[in-house]
């Protein structure tokens, strides 16, 4: 098969309608627009959202309710059952280790939550931790260190 053998499938292409090319073409004079009226004129027709005078949908819907806090810190959540599964006893769990495992993004602040149980003593370094998660880690013989988080470390999500 060569380039000159390639053809679109039968019926896949259609000739363009050439209007305004004289009366003999069958599409001359008014160029298929009919006579007079709004739609026969240049620039005629109604805007996309027009509904015949009825209050349009775009005006019926609420606009910009509330607000989005540009400085809100969104934490990447890590649960105890995940730490139990991924880390060995006595290991240090820090944001670098968690991003190395592919659990969180390197720049995200981390919060440890208490879903699941933990039986291994781990040294957890995190930006935030729930009270019940801290209790479970310390009951298993581990320790918790809270890391500082600079708000301006990452650009806010918009």
N, C-alpha and C positions, 0 to 999 in steps of 0.2 A: 504494500500500500504506500502511495506517495501523497504528498501534500495536495496535488491537483485532483486526487481521487476523493478527498474529503468533502462531504456534503451534509448539510443539516437533515434531520429526519423529515420525512414527508409530512407536511402540514405544520412543521415547527416554526416556520417563518412566514410572515405576512407582508404584503406590500404596503407601504405607507400611503395614507389617503392624501392625495395632492388636491387641495381645494383652491378655488379662485383662479382657475386656469381656463376660463372661457366657458360659454354655454355648451359647446360640443362635448365637454368632458362629463357633463351631467352634475358637476359639482361647482359650477360657476356662480355668478351673480351674488347670491346671499351666502355662498360657501357653507351650506348645510346648517346655517344658524337660524333659519326661518326669517320672518319679516317682523321688524320692530321689536320692542320690548327690551328689558334689561339685559338679557343674555345675548342679544344680537349685537350689542355695542362692544367696542373695545374696552377692556377692563371691566366688563359687565360681570354679573354673577354676584353671589353673596359670599361673605367670609366663611371660613371653614367651620367656625363654631356657631353660625347663625341657625336658629331653629324656628324660623318663621315668626319671630316676635315673642315667642314663649321665652321665659327666663332661661338662658342657656345653662347647660350642665356645669360649665366652668365657673359660672357665677353662683350656682347653687351650692357648690362644695366649699367647705371651710378652707381658708388660706392662712398658712403660716401660724398655726396655733402653737402656743408655748414658745420655747426657745431651746437651743442646743448650747450647752456650756462648752465653750472652746477649750477650757482648761481642765475638763474632767479627766481624771486618770483612770484608764481602763486596765484592770489587772488581768493577767493570764492565770486562770485557776488551775491548780494542781491538787489532786486528792490523795489521801493517805494510801488507798489501795493501789494507786499508780506507783507511789514511792516504794511500797512493799514489793511490788512486782519487778521494778527496774533496778533497784539498788541492793547491794549486799550489806550485811551487818557491819557497823562501824564506819561506813563510808560517809564522806562529807557531801551534802546535797546543796549546791549553790546554783545561782542562775546560769553560770557557765556550764556546769554539768548537765543541767536540764536542757539547755539549748544544744549541747553536744549530742544528747540522746534524740533531739528533734522534737521535744515536747513543747517547747515555747520558743518565741523569737528572742534573739539575744538582747534586744533593746526594751522588751516589755517588762514592766514591774510584775512581780509574782505574788500571788496570795495562795497560801496552803489551806485547804478546806478538809473537813473531818470525815468525808465519806469513806467507808471501809474501816478496816482494822489494821494496826501495825504491830508487829511482834519483834522487829529488829531495832537495835539502838542506832539511830542515825543522827548526825550533826547537821541540822537543817539551817541554812542561811536563806532568809526570805525577806521580802519587803513588808509583808503583812501576813498574819496568821489568825485563824479563828481560835477562840478560847478553848473549845473542845478538842481541836486538833493539837494545840499545845499540850493539853493534859494527856492525850493519848501518846504523844511522842515522848514526853517526860516519864510517863508510866512504863514505857518500853525500855527506859534507860538512856534515851537520847537527849539531845539538847537543842535549843532554839536560839538563833541569833537574828535580831531584826536589823536589816540593812537600811541605810538612808536612801531616799529616793528624791532626786531633783526633778521638779516639775518641768523645767526647761531642757531636760536631757533629750527629749524627743519633741518634734513639732506636734502640736495638737491635731487630732483628726478632725477634719471639717465636714 
